[in-house]
C-alpha cells in the first residue's frame, strides 16, 4: 500500500510553535524626599505588561510596576511612603521553536510565573538613596498556524462502533492477581 492509497488528510490548525522562559533580577535606586533612618517595608503593586514577538526567536515584554517604600526619617520620629513607577523591557529567548509554522501571523501569550517582588530593600549612598532589588519571571508561548497530517479510515465511519472493540477484556494474568479475600462474605459478619 502506498502513501497515496492510505487516504491522508492535511489539517491546518493553531498550535504552540515556540516557548520561552526568563527569570530577571533588577536593582532600582529610589530617591526619597527625606534622608531615611530605617526601612519599615517595601512592596510592589500595579504590575502591567505587554508582550510581542520581536524577532524569529525572541519575545519582548514591556512592563511597569509601582515600588512603595515605607521608611522612617528624622531619627526614627516620622514616617513616609515614597512611590516610584518603574518601567522595564525584558527580551525572552525562545528555547523551543517549531520552524514548520505556515505564516508570520502569531499570537503571543505571556504568563507571569513570579510577579515582581521585593527581594531586598536597604539604605545606600551615605543614606540619601534606597536600593531595591526586584525579581520577576515570565513564560511565553508563540501560537501559530501549522499543518498536521492524519490518516483517514478508508472504510468510513462505523455507526456500530463500540468500546468493546478496543479489547478491554480481562486476561487470565490479571485475574490471577485478584485476591479472593478482597470482598468480605456478609454471612461471616
RAJO-V339810 format. One record per backbone hydrogen bond with DSSP energy under -0.5 kcal/mol. NH is the residue of the N-H (numbers start at 0). CO is the residue of the C=O. If there is no record, write none. Layout:
{{NH,CO} {NH,CO}}
This chain:
{{5,1} {5,2} {6,3} {8,149} {10,8} {10,147} {12,10} {12,145} {14,143} {16,14} {16,141} {17,141} {18,95} {19,139} {20,92} {21,137} {23,135} {25,133} {27,131} {29,27} {29,129} {31,29} {35,33} {35,126} {36,71} {37,71} {39,37} {39,69} {40,69} {42,67} {44,65} {47,63} {49,61} {51,59} {53,57} {54,57} {57,54} {58,91} {59,51} {60,89} {61,49} {61,59} {62,87} {63,47} {64,85} {65,44} {66,83} {67,42} {67,65} {68,81} {69,40} {70,68} {70,79} {71,37} {72,77} {73,34} {76,72} {76,73} {77,72} {79,70} {81,68} {81,79} {83,66} {85,64} {87,62} {89,60} {91,58} {91,89} {92,90} {93,56} {94,18} {94,92} {95,18} {97,16} {98,96} {100,97} {101,144} {105,103} {106,142} {108,106} {108,140} {109,107} {110,138} {112,110} {112,136} {113,136} {116,134} {118,116} {118,132} {119,132} {121,130} {123,128} {127,123} {127,124} {128,123} {129,29} {130,121} {131,27} {131,129} {132,119} {133,25} {133,131} {134,116} {135,23} {136,113} {137,21} {138,110} {139,19} {140,108} {141,17} {142,106} {142,140} {143,14} {143,141} {145,12} {147,10} {149,8} {151,6} {153,151} {155,152} {158,156} {160,157} {164,161} {165,162} {166,163} {174,170} {175,171} {176,172} {176,173} {177,174} {181,178} {183,181} {185,183} {187,184} {188,184}}
